Each structure stands twice: as structure tokens, then as C-alpha cells.
Amino acid sequence: MQLIREVVQQALNTGYLTLEAEDSLRSMLKHKYEIEDFEAFIQLQQAAMMGEVKQESREKALVQSY
């Protein structure tokens, strides 16, 4: 089973969060997780807000709005 921090690390390394990874994170966050996973998720949120990680879902939403 993959951990939240592993999904986050992959997104941070690539600078991209795929739809599949977002779905995985949503699913994993519904269950019990460790503090390290929570901290990693916060780090991912901050990176996304700073533009360091792009989200596939946001890119698709932008394209559909045009």
C-alpha cells in the first residue's frame, strides 16, 4: 500500500500532480495516517500554491472553461 508521503514526494520530484495521484490522496486521507503523511500533504499544498507543483485537474478545468 502506498503512503501519502510517497505520492507527495513523487509530485514534488516531478513538479506535477496527476489526476490519479489526486484520487489516491483523497482516498488515503479518508483513513488513518501518520503525522509524517499529514506534514507531507501540507508541504504539497504549499508547493501547489507557490506554483512549484502543477495539478492536472486544474489544467483540465482551465482548458474546459475556454
N, C-alpha and C positions, 0 to 999 in steps of 0.2 A: 504494500500500500504506500502510495506516495504521500509525502508530508507537505504541508503548506509552505514551509521554508524552502523546499526543493523546487516547487513551482515558482515561487518568488525569485529564487536565485537564477533560474533559467530566464525569467523575464528581465531581470536586471542585467544579466550577461548579454542577452540579445538586444535589449532595448525595445522589446516588443512583447505584448501580452495577447496571445491568440484567443479566439472565442472558446476553444476547447479548454484552455488554461483557466479562463474566467469561469466557465461552468464547473470545472474541477474545484476551484477555490470556493465558489458558492456552496457546493456540496460539502466540502470538508469543513467549512465554517459552521455548518449546522450541527456538527458533532463536537465532542470534547477534543480539545487540542492543548498543547503545551504553550507556556509563556513565550518560548522562542519562536513558535509559529505566529503568535499574535504580533510580536515585535517585528517579524519579517513582513507580515501583511501591512503593518503601519508604514514600514520602510517602502514597500511597493506603492502604497497610496501617495506618499510624499514624492516619490520619483515620478509618478504619473502626473501629479500636479505641477511639478517643475519641468515637465516636458522631456524627462530623461527616458521615460518608457511610453511608447505609443500603444494604444489599445485598438485592436482590430474592430471591436464593436463600435467605437466612436468613429473610426474611419468609414465604416459601412453606413452609419447613421448620417454622416455628412454627405456622402455620395447620394443616398436616397432622398435627401432633402432638396437636392437640385433638380 
